[in-house]
């Protein structure tokens, strides 16, 4: 025991190899080994969703999976949401709508929102609230989080490009 | 928190997995979705010295109707069922339950087989499978067997399976006309375990009376419970409001809840009555809708 296993994981589009102890949680691998501090640790009980990442495009809790299980898989953290320096429409919308207060839940919320919009481009408010129901905002700032995901949905409907800095009236 | 150290096995085939299990016995824990096991390991409530990771074994991901059954592979994720058109159209009890297990992130990872074998009385699938009268396909190195759901649960977190055995799939009778089911769950908030849950599945006879019924109860006993007296009460009735009320009262009487932060014994027992009636009403509506 306590031997290490070599893994190769594609993280935010880049292949990363490492030696890990099997008991290392994925969130610790991302934070401590790769220096990606976007996935936060907000609880010890798999409840809060602050550590949300996308595993092959699907949002999961990175505290409830071992790093060794990610071998051969593709992972996206909040650091990987930007494209060529441009914010993802969800990130842009969180900024526009003030979809965060303390910011602790924000990476998880944005990834849950981005995953929802990838599979459902025009979600209802109820669908949005259901999609983020595994992510806790201890500031209880849900209203603006939902508004931000709605804004991102509209932005992505028009050309799929982020509507940086545009007002409501500027939408197609 | 950090789990205790363990040896990690990722078998490349089901045969390899069975060999490893046969060799390691009680020392090994099977890792499916990990949504119960990994939290338990983080709290050192479980300290297995070996983990056998089943993820990647495609033969455990079957989800299809064949030979008069719906086969649900042990690695089928809750979200797969929640999003399945087949489940929504033909197995509404499955779809109901899958949509209210834990939260969306956990549902993307957690599995039917793992949840069942964890044998937590607050787990939802146990009640669903009791209502469907499901059977488990179980393999070991030197053979296989079918385990009826009524023979699975021994007590909290304990099943009748041997350490060398592995559940490959769960099968429920294929849906037919005149059948319907529903799951009712009372929870304090999204992601919480059930305060009380009730699964019901009904088959109406051609004359409209209840030809078969299954009722499973969540979080009101040492295991998921079959409400056998309630089933008997409803069987052969016309499933009218009086029959449903009588059956619901029976279910409450035969439940065995404990008081905790989610409510008193008296409260939970009454919630069994309320939720059983709701689940039966919806099951009957759905059964009549398929005829």
Contacts between the chains, C-beta under 8 A, distances in Angstrom:
chain1	res1	chain2	res2	distance
A	1	B	5	4.5
A	1	B	6	6.6
A	1	B	7	5.7
A	1	B	49	7.0
A	2	B	5	4.8
A	3	B	7	7.9
A	5	B	8	6.2
A	21	B	5	6.8
A	22	B	5	7.6
A	22	B	6	6.0
A	22	B	7	7.2
A	22	B	8	3.6
A	22	B	51	6.8
A	23	B	2	6.5
A	23	B	3	4.6
A	23	B	4	7.0
A	23	B	5	5.4
A	23	B	6	6.2
A	23	B	41	7.8
A	25	B	2	7.6
A	25	B	3	7.8
A	25	B	38	7.7
A	25	B	42	7.7
A	28	B	2	8.0
A	44	B	1	5.5
A	44	B	42	6.4
A	44	B	43	7.6
A	45	B	39	6.3
A	46	B	35	6.8
A	46	B	38	7.4
A	46	B	39	4.8
A	46	B	106	7.1
A	47	B	191	6.3
A	49	B	103	7.4
A	49	B	105	5.7
A	52	B	105	6.2
A	58	B	79	8.0
A	58	B	108	5.0
A	59	B	104	7.3
A	59	B	105	5.6
A	59	B	108	6.3
A	60	B	105	5.6
A	60	B	108	5.3
A	60	B	109	4.9
A	61	B	105	5.1
A	61	B	106	7.1
A	61	B	109	7.5
A	63	B	42	7.9
A	64	B	34	6.1
A	64	B	35	5.8
A	64	B	38	4.9
A	64	B	39	6.6
A	64	B	106	7.6
A	64	B	109	6.8
A	65	B	34	6.2
A	65	B	38	7.0
A	65	B	109	7.0
A	66	B	8	7.6
A	66	B	34	7.6
A	66	B	38	7.3
A	66	B	51	7.9
A	68	B	8	5.6
A	68	B	10	7.9
A	68	B	53	7.9
A	69	B	31	7.9
A	69	B	34	7.8
A	69	B	53	6.3
A	69	B	55	6.3
A	112	B	104	7.5
A	112	B	105	7.3
A	130	B	104	6.8
A	131	B	104	6.0
A	133	B	103	5.3
A	133	B	104	6.2
A	133	B	190	4.3
A	133	B	191	7.0
A	134	B	102	7.6
A	134	B	103	3.2
A	134	B	104	4.9
A	134	B	105	3.8
A	134	B	106	6.5
A	134	B	190	7.5
A	134	B	191	6.4
A	135	B	105	7.5
